[in-house]
Amino acid sequence: MAGMLFLGRYEAMRLLGEGGMARVHLTRRVDGGQLAAVKVLHQRYAGIAHYRDAFRREIEFLGRIRHPGAVQLYESSMTDPHGPCFAMEYVDGIPLDDLVRRYGALDPHRVGWLLGQLCAVVHAMHGQGIVHRDLKPGNVMVVNADSEGERIKIFDFGMAGRLAANSRSVYIAPEKLTSHTANAGFGTPEYSCPHQLRGEDVDHRADIYSLGVMVYELLTGQRPFDGCAVSEMMVNGYHQPPAPMVRRGGSAVISRLVEAVVQACLADNPADRPKSARDLAELYGSAIGKQIWDEADPPPLAAVAVPSAPEAASSPDATVYQLEAWMPEQIALVKLRGFLKDIGGEVVESVPGLIRVRLKWCRRAISPAPALGLWARLGLVKKPAPVAEFDPIDMDVLIEKPGLDASGRVLISLRLHPAADGTIETGDAWRSWCDNIHVNLSAYLMAKRN
């Protein structure tokens, strides 16, 4: 493992960690000696479009969050000989959960110092239209711990998702469209809000909830809902607020104002939580009588090229259909998921307003040469089955709400076109196949065909 060369210039030194989808190596640049962490997608997933796209999204998100409090992306490749990988800043520090294990409950002012930094990064992240969805002490590194220069770095954006900038665009997270990854968007249950655990759509306030869990833990040494069964949390969420922090090991100096801020973060209703990460920092700062929100803009960082997300089809061979469905978005999601499963579709991208699916179109079936010999002449040899030849098809499903007052109504544009690596000759057979897809989707959604 040591000595492997990633991206042509990062030489592996040792393994830093390994998760379900990827490994992270400590490396050194051969052309300058700079240390870097390189994350590599496991080989068993490198050829699967869904996992490749999830990895590409992580690269995209990390490249967009150009903030000193987030780990910096250096460069990436989806075609490296060792598999899709990216090089990022190596942070020499200790995870925040190690700090909790070392000290238990922390002083409210020290918690404020850490929270102010966390809120600055999260606020910048939300400003880029990204929700982390897996904020927890294990994904926060503390640099220069126990010193006046104590700083934090957020990493691991593997669970991150997009926030729709256009309120009319419908966003369906990729993991909700594929049953084999149905739990992929849950994050870590102990730090996830009830709506996220139930598989419902979440916005930036899901991260506010996670920050509330972290602050509670930093102030008490315990998570607010320790002792609850994860299965119960997944199904029911939390039905009552956590115990006051003083009763869970928190310092007696925790004021009622601090308690109120943390309890607000943990509200079941997202509307009752602080409106933004900045709002949380200002509320907590007021509660301890010290400003923790830094008004200064972060210093600019160099831009990094990241893989671009696919756009809707513009091919002249695209066949386009319009549908109008009258049903809640959650029901439309269930029906769409069933439709994609039945037609063997593989979701390769989902962004606000657009879902891209890869299909296979049977171009023709070739009959193998007949068997020879006595047994074949006597009819005792089973006739070989025809061999189908397939071409890749891209199906773009564009979903939009026609207006904020049009509850339960969605407009859908369906675009079918040959994939870039396909060789389809469009004609009557192609049109008939596309019409069949259109009719079947309309039936699933009980949609009006325009």
N, C-alpha and C positions, 0 to 999 in steps of 0.2 A: 504493500500500500504506500509506504514511504517511497519517494522518488518519482511518483507519477507526476506528469506535467499537464496541468489544466490550462486551457485557453492559450496554450503555447508559451506561457511565461510564469505560471504559478506552480512551484514544485511542492508536492505534499510532504509535510514533516510528520504529522500525527493526526489521528482521528480525534476531533473535538466532541462529537456527539452524533447520534443516529436516531431518526424517527421513523414513522411508518412509511413515509414517501421518499425521504432523502437522507444523505449523510452530509456532515459538515467537517471539512478538513482544515487544519491549520497549515498554511502554506507560506512560502517565501518567494518573492519575485526574483527570478534569476538575473534580471537586468538592473537590480538596484537594491535588493535585500529587504524591501519593505514587506512586513508581515500582512497577511490577508486571510480571511476566512472564505473558503470556497464551498458552496452548497451544491450538491450533485444529486439529481433525480436517480432513484434506484433503477437499475437496468430493466427490471421486470415491468416497470411502468413507462419506460422511455418510448415504447412504440404504441402506446395507447393514447388516442387523441384527447380524451377527457383529462388525463393526468398531465399530459404535456401542456394543455391549455391552462390548467390550474397553476402549473409551475410558471408559465409565461406571465400569467396575471400577477403572481407574486413579484416577479421581476419588474413588471410595469409599475405596480404600486410603490415598490421600494425606490424606483427611479424618480417617481413624481414627488415623493416626500423629501424635499431638500431642506432639512432642518437639522441643526447641530444636535438635537436631542434624539434623532433617529439614526440608526446605523446607515452609513453611506454606501451606496452601490458604486462599484468601480466599473465593471464591465460584465457582459454576459454572452452566452452562445447557446442556441438550441441545437447546434450540430457538432458540438465538440466530440472527439473520438471516445471520450469517457462517458458521454451522455450529456443531456441538457444541464447546464450549470451556470452559476454566476459567482463572481468574486465581490466581496464586500469588506468593509472596514472590520478589522479584528479589534475587539474591545477587551482590554485587560482589566477586568474588574470582578465583582462577585454578584451573583443574582440577588435580586431584592428579597426573594424568599429565604436565602441564606442569612440575610441581615435580620429577618424576623426570627428565625430559629436561634440566632446568636443572642439577641437581646429581649425577645418577647415583645412587650409593649414599648413603643417609642414615645418620646416627649411630643406633645401636640405641635410645638414650634418646629421640631425637626421634621415631623410629618408634613407640616406646611411647606417647608423648604423643598422637600421631594415632590409634593403635590403640585406646587407651582410650576416646576419643570415638566412634570407629566402633562399638566393641562396645556402648557405651551405647545408641546409636540402634538397632542391630540387635537387641539384647536387648528393647528396648521394642516393636519391630516384631513380633518373634516372640511376645511376650506378647499382642499383638492378633490372633494367629492368621494372620499374614502372613509369607510368605517372599518376599524381593526377587527372587531368581533371575537378577539381572544386576548384581551388585556388581562394580565395576571402578573404577580410578582416574578414568576419564573421566566417571563418574557421581558423583564426589565433588568438591565445590568447597571450596577452602581460602580462608578469609577472614583478612585480616591476616597473610598469609604472611611468614615470616622474622622474626616478632616474638614477644614473650612471650605476646601475646594470640591466637596462631594458633588458629583454630577451623575445624571442618569442617561441611559441610552435605551430606547425601545427597539426591539428587533422581532423577528418572526412574523411576517405578514402573510403566512400561508393560508390563513382563514379570512383575510380581508375581503371586503366586498365594495361594490360601488353604491354611491348615493345618486339617485336620479336628479339631474339639474333641472330638467323639464318636468313640471308636475303632471303633464299629460302623458309622458312616456311611462309605460308599464315595465318594471324590472322584475324578472324572475331569476333568482340565483341559480346557477347551473346545477348545484347539488339537489335542488328541488325537482329537477326534471328527470333525474336518473335514480331509480330505486336503490341501486347498489351503493350510492353515496348519500343516502337520505339524511344521515347524521352529520355530514361533513361541515355544515354551517353552524353547528351548535357551539363550537368552541369548547372550553372547559366548563362543565356544568356548574361547579361551585362558584364561578365568576360570571355566569351568563344570566341575563334577565329572563323572567318567565316567558315572555313572548318568543324569545329566541329558542328557549328549550322546547316550546310547543311547535317549533317549525314555522312560526309566522314571520311575516316581513318585519324587519327592524330598521331603524334609522340611526343617526348619530347618538341618540339618547341611550342606545344599548351600551355604548362605550362609557357614558356617564354612569350608568348602573355599575359596570365593572369597576370603574374608579371608586365608587362608593364602597364596594366590597373590599377593595384593596386598602382604602383609608381605615375602614373598620378594623381590618386585620392588623394594620400597622399600629393602631392605637390600643389594641387589646391583646395582640398575639394570637387571636383566634378569628376564623371566618364567621360571619354573622349567622350562617345556617349550618354550621358543623353539626353532625348528628342526624341530619335529614337524609333519607335514602335517595340516591341519585334517581332511581326509577320513579319515585314519587315526585321529584322535582321536574323530571322530564314530562310527566303526564299532567300534573296539577299546578306546577309553579308554586309560589309561596302565597299563603293565604293570610298571614299576619306579619306585622313588622318584627324585626329581630329584637332581642332583649337589649335593654340599655347597656351601653358600653362599660359602665362602671361595674355592673354585675357580671361582666364577662372577662374581667381582669384588667380593665382600663384604669388609668391613673385617676385619682380623685380630682386632679386639676382639669379634667375634661369638663368644659362648661356646657351648660344647656344649649348655648348657641352652636357649639361644635356638634353636639349630639343632633340638633335639628337639621344641620346641613347634611350630615351623613345619612340620616333617616330619609331626607328628601331624595337623595340619590337612589335610595333603595325602594322608592315608591313603586308599587305594581303598575300604576298608570303612568306611562311615559310623560304625559302632560304635567304631572306633578313634580317631575325632576327638574333640576337646573336646566335652563334652556340651552346652554352651551358649556364647553370646557372653560372658557373664559369666565362665564357667569359663576361656575363652581369655584374657581380660584378666588374670585373676588368675594364670594360669600364666606368661604373658609377664612380668607385673610381678615375679613371684618370680624369674624367670630373669635379669632385669636389676637386681634388688635395689631396686626402687622400685614403690610402689603406683600403678597407672594406672587402676584401677577407682574411679570416684567413687560413694561410697555415698549421696550426697545425692540425694533425689528431684528430678526436673526440675520447674521452676516450671510451674503449670497454664496452659494456653492456652485461649482461648475456643473453644467448640464451633462446628463448621461444619456446616450442613445439606448432606447429600450425597444423590444419588439412591438410593432404596431398592431392594434386590434383590427380585426376585419371590419369592413364596411358593408353596407347593404349592396346587393348585386347590381351592377350596371352593365352586365353583358347584354349585347344585342339579341342573344338567343334566349334571354330570360322570358319565362311565361309567368304572367302576373294575374292574380285573382284578388278580389276584394270581398271581405265578409264582414258581417255585423252581428255580434253576439250579445244577447241580453241575459247576463248572469253575473253574479259576484265574481271578482277576480280569483278568489280562492277555489271556487268550483271550476272555473275555466282552467285553472292550473292543473287540477286533478284530471280533468278530461284530456287536456293536452298531453300530460304525462302518459296516460293510457294510450293515446293515439300514437305517440312516438315509439312506445314499446311494441305495439302491434305491427308497425311498419318497419321495425328494425332500425330506427333512426338513432344516430349517435350525436349527442350535443357536443359541438366543438367550441362554441362561444355563446355567451349571453351577456349582453350589455343593455342599459336602459333603452327600451323600445325595440330591441332586436335580439332574436334567437337564431343562431345558425346551426343547422342540422346536416349531417352527412348521410346520404342515402345511397343505395345501390340500385341501378337500373339494369335489368337483364336484357342485354343487347341481343343475344341469340343463344340457342341451345344446340350444341354439336353432338351428333351421335357418334360414338366410338366405332372403330372398324369392327365388323363382325368376327366372332371367334371362328377359328379353323379347326379341322380335325373331325374324326369319326363321331365323337360325342356331340359336336355341334350340328353335324348333318342329321343326327338322329333326334335333334331337338331337346337334348338333355343338358344343355348348357344354358344358364340364365342369361338372357339378353342384357348387355350392359346398359345402364341408365345414361341418358344424355348428360353431357357436361355443360353447365351454364357459364356463359361469359358475362361479367358484370362491368358496368362503367360507373364511376363515382358521380353523384349528383349533389349539389349544394341546394338546400332549401332554406330560405330566409323567411322567418315569421316576424313581421313587424306589428307590434301591438301598441295601441294608443287609446287613451280615454278622450272622447271628443270634447269634454269640458268638465270643469270641477263640479257642475251641478248634474252631471249625467251618471249618477250612481247606478252600478249594475250593468253598464253598457260599455262594450269595448269594440273598437274598429281594428280589423286585422287585414294586413296585406300579405299575401302568400306569393313568394317569388321562387320559382324553380329554374335552375340553370345548370348546364354542365360545369363540373368542377374544372379548375385550371389544368389538372392532370388527366382529364378525361378526353375521349375521342368520339363523342356522340355526334351523329348526323341527325339533326332535328328534322322532323317530318311528321307524317300522320301518326306513326306509332308513338313518337315522342309526345305529341299533343294529346293523344288518347290516354297515355300513362299519366300525364300531368292532370288531365281532367278527372281521372279516377282519384288521385290524391286530393284534389280540391273537393270532390263530392264527399269523400270519406271524412275529411276534416270538418266539413260543414255539418255532417251528421253527428259527429262526436260533440260539437259545440252547440248543436241545434241552432245554427247560425243562418242568417239570411244571406244568400249569395247575390252580390250586386253585379 
